[in-house]
Amino acid sequence: MEAWYVHIEGALKGRLDAQRALYESLAPRVLYTCRRYFTQEAEAEDAMIRTMTTMFQ
């Protein structure tokens, strides 16, 4: 298991490599959670993208 939390500090500082690593680590988990709330796959994917975008703002 990758320690995704090591990338948080870099992502908060705006480092794109850290943001990419954090995204790649967390996106599957976030999508899994979104699929539990939305019946349509497209809705789950949209919610995941909105969540990840909000996280990096």
C-alpha beads as a LAMMPS data file, in Angstrom:
LAMMPS data file: protein, C-alpha beads

57 atoms
56 bonds

1 atom types
1 bond types

-500.0 500.0 xlo xhi
-500.0 500.0 ylo yhi
-500.0 500.0 zlo zhi

Masses

1 110.0

Atoms # bond

1 1 1 0.000 0.000 0.000
2 1 1 1.355 3.368 -0.994
3 1 1 1.629 5.992 1.701
4 1 1 -0.417 8.608 -0.183
5 1 1 -0.324 10.948 2.758
6 1 1 3.338 11.808 2.018
7 1 1 2.123 13.663 -1.079
8 1 1 -0.321 15.895 0.779
9 1 1 2.238 18.496 1.808
10 1 1 3.579 18.821 -1.738
11 1 1 0.079 18.991 -3.176
12 1 1 -0.832 21.771 -0.756
13 1 1 2.207 23.698 -1.999
14 1 1 0.965 23.327 -5.580
15 1 1 3.521 20.763 -6.768
16 1 1 1.976 19.070 -9.794
17 1 1 3.916 15.827 -9.332
18 1 1 2.580 15.488 -5.793
19 1 1 -0.954 16.326 -6.939
20 1 1 -0.747 13.695 -9.688
21 1 1 0.539 11.054 -7.263
22 1 1 -2.180 11.922 -4.759
23 1 1 -4.852 11.821 -7.463
24 1 1 -3.663 8.461 -8.773
25 1 1 -3.641 7.053 -5.246
26 1 1 -7.021 8.345 -4.120
27 1 1 -9.151 8.436 -7.292
28 1 1 -10.006 4.705 -7.282
29 1 1 -11.151 4.876 -3.652
30 1 1 -13.181 8.012 -4.245
31 1 1 -14.778 6.486 -7.355
32 1 1 -15.648 3.336 -5.403
33 1 1 -17.407 5.461 -2.785
34 1 1 -19.231 7.508 -5.435
35 1 1 -20.474 4.319 -7.103
36 1 1 -22.196 3.402 -3.853
37 1 1 -24.221 6.651 -3.965
38 1 1 -24.987 6.937 -7.700
39 1 1 -26.673 4.339 -9.881
40 1 1 -25.326 5.708 -13.171
41 1 1 -21.595 5.222 -13.822
42 1 1 -21.362 8.637 -15.496
43 1 1 -22.823 10.310 -12.393
44 1 1 -20.325 8.500 -10.168
45 1 1 -17.428 9.567 -12.395
46 1 1 -18.650 13.182 -12.419
47 1 1 -18.917 13.183 -8.631
48 1 1 -15.416 11.742 -8.343
49 1 1 -13.997 14.417 -10.646
50 1 1 -15.803 17.178 -8.734
51 1 1 -14.484 15.787 -5.456
52 1 1 -10.911 15.587 -6.689
53 1 1 -11.106 19.060 -8.239
54 1 1 -12.391 20.523 -4.992
55 1 1 -9.581 18.824 -3.129
56 1 1 -6.944 20.600 -5.247
57 1 1 -8.487 24.073 -5.150

Bonds

1 1 1 2
2 1 2 3
3 1 3 4
4 1 4 5
5 1 5 6
6 1 6 7
7 1 7 8
8 1 8 9
9 1 9 10
10 1 10 11
11 1 11 12
12 1 12 13
13 1 13 14
14 1 14 15
15 1 15 16
16 1 16 17
17 1 17 18
18 1 18 19
19 1 19 20
20 1 20 21
21 1 21 22
22 1 22 23
23 1 23 24
24 1 24 25
25 1 25 26
26 1 26 27
27 1 27 28
28 1 28 29
29 1 29 30
30 1 30 31
31 1 31 32
32 1 32 33
33 1 33 34
34 1 34 35
35 1 35 36
36 1 36 37
37 1 37 38
38 1 38 39
39 1 39 40
40 1 40 41
41 1 41 42
42 1 42 43
43 1 43 44
44 1 44 45
45 1 45 46
46 1 46 47
47 1 47 48
48 1 48 49
49 1 49 50
50 1 50 51
51 1 51 52
52 1 52 53
53 1 53 54
54 1 54 55
55 1 55 56
56 1 56 57
